Amino acid sequence: MSVTIKDVARMAGVSTATVSKVINGKPSISAETRHHVFQVMEQLHYHPNAQASNFAKKRSENIVFLAVTEAHTAFSNPHMFEILCGAQKKIREKKYNFSFIGSPTKEDAFREAEYIIGRKAADGILIHGSATSRSLAALLGNTDFPHIIIGRPCFSTTTCWIDINNYVSGEMATKYLNKCGYTKIAFIGGPETDEISRHRLKGFISTMHINGLTVPDSFIKYGSYSRKSGFSMMEELLRGNCLPDAVICENNEIAMGATDAIRKHGMEIPNDIGVITFDDYPLSQFIDPPLTVVDIDVNEMGHLAATLLLKKIKNPAFHIQSFATLPSLIVRASTRNITEENRCESNLL
């Protein structure tokens, strides 16, 4: 028969209320009594029921990571798991349990969140952008439940979110290509409705205009985030009347298709055409030639999201809507070296 809190109280010569206060760290108990009760607990091999203790303290000691997952998500969206790993490290440091819930659709993700909040099954939720919806945002706003959305929602909302500054990413890619001497730059991305692609495109176009360079409409292509789509978009560019001397690819899959098309046309990378993409994972180093990338440390982004959520749990009034992570440039063989003239200019900046 298992040992109960009453057995501990009886052997320690104190009330069950005193034992409960010792377990829950209440300051009203003297150090001597606390030490004595812990000794008895150890002697009897008594382990408090954490779930019951958390219920009494009105917290679960659990944090949930909510996302939409489908077949092959690990390949189509590997960054989700890097974010997850970064978040887990921080949460485990603070002795919280960490649960991952992958839902097949946004509607299912909403129902999961509704259940978690209604049952108080977690103290807070990290929400991957794939699970974000208007209904979920409304639920979080109405309940004021501790949360951080990873990825800025594409609609107006009072929810807490953090995101990568994708505008700056597009700007950084363009500035580097210009310094390398490329002036006729094309952009091939995902669907026209995609927020990430749209912000990177804005950063690209704005930087080109600031540098006195034009971007023909034919130099902007929309497709899907696949190798096949990258090949098709690059083919269209290379069959045009005016050829680009560099291309910005929205992701690694698109870049792989683009390099296939460039080689098919007998052109060399980076001398005939430069290629730059975003994110250093999973393919950029294995494409021939290895790709220059504008990279985001998504593991650090997950760590930051967890840090902010823990702050929100402790202080419910805390609110954040911010671009929290800045990109960095990793230069490889898919772009020319910076020209001597432009190197001098960049040193003066």
Disulfide bonds with the S-S distance in Angstrom:
none
